[in-house]
Amino acid sequence: MQTEATIGILGGMGPEATLDCFGKVLAHTPAGCDQEHLKIVIYNNPKVPDRTRAILEQGASPLPALVRGAAALKQAGADFVIIPCVTAHFFLESLRAESELPILSILDAVAQQIKKSQPQAETIGLLGTSGTVQSGIFQKKLAQEGMAALTCDEPMQQQVMEAIYEIKNKHTPLSPAEITGKLAKAAEYLIQRGAQGIIAGCTEIPLALSQKDMPAPYFDSLSILARAAIRRAGREPV
């Protein structure tokens, strides 16, 4: 019998996205009882410095905290790492250079899934943090798969960023419907400009936005990452 690998989740960015990631791994694992689930180690560190501020505003780098988290996952028995935060992938290659564990990229997983499920797609809309959008990490990955990325103009991007931070904010004055409305409006803006699909390019976004909120194919980056992790661990996701 093939030995299954243990998944390490390097989380806390934010905590609810980490919880959602864990839930999606469970939901997509073909298990009929407890013992048929995969082993998962979660390192949830919400004290990691803000990734967008590090990229755009010379804020504190999250890299030292990410390196410590990856080391903690190795010590706890993980065989590989996934990071349920897209913006943190700006630091991926630096983290890989200092980590003893392999790290599965959410960027790779999403780009490959879009190419597989929508092979004719040429233009994909990207909703994400300003750090992700301005760094170009997703655009570069999509280009490697032969696709162009559409992003929001600055006023609309500000609305997306505000919605992401409101999802994280337990004291937000906005209702869930208002947050969803902001994101759905941005998705519609990209679709009207020619996007043939929309990427939830921030792992908070699927907490507020789903396929029912838009007429184009919707790519939940966290669900895609969860399924890729299950495959890497040695099972076929459902």
Beta strands, then each sheet from edge to edge (+ up, - down):
strand 1: 7-11
strand 2: 40-44
strand 3: 80-82
strand 4: 103-104
strand 5: 123-127
strand 6: 148-150
strand 7: 198-200
strand 8: 218-220
sheet 1: 2+ 1+ 3+ 4+
sheet 2: 6+ 5+ 7+ 8+
end
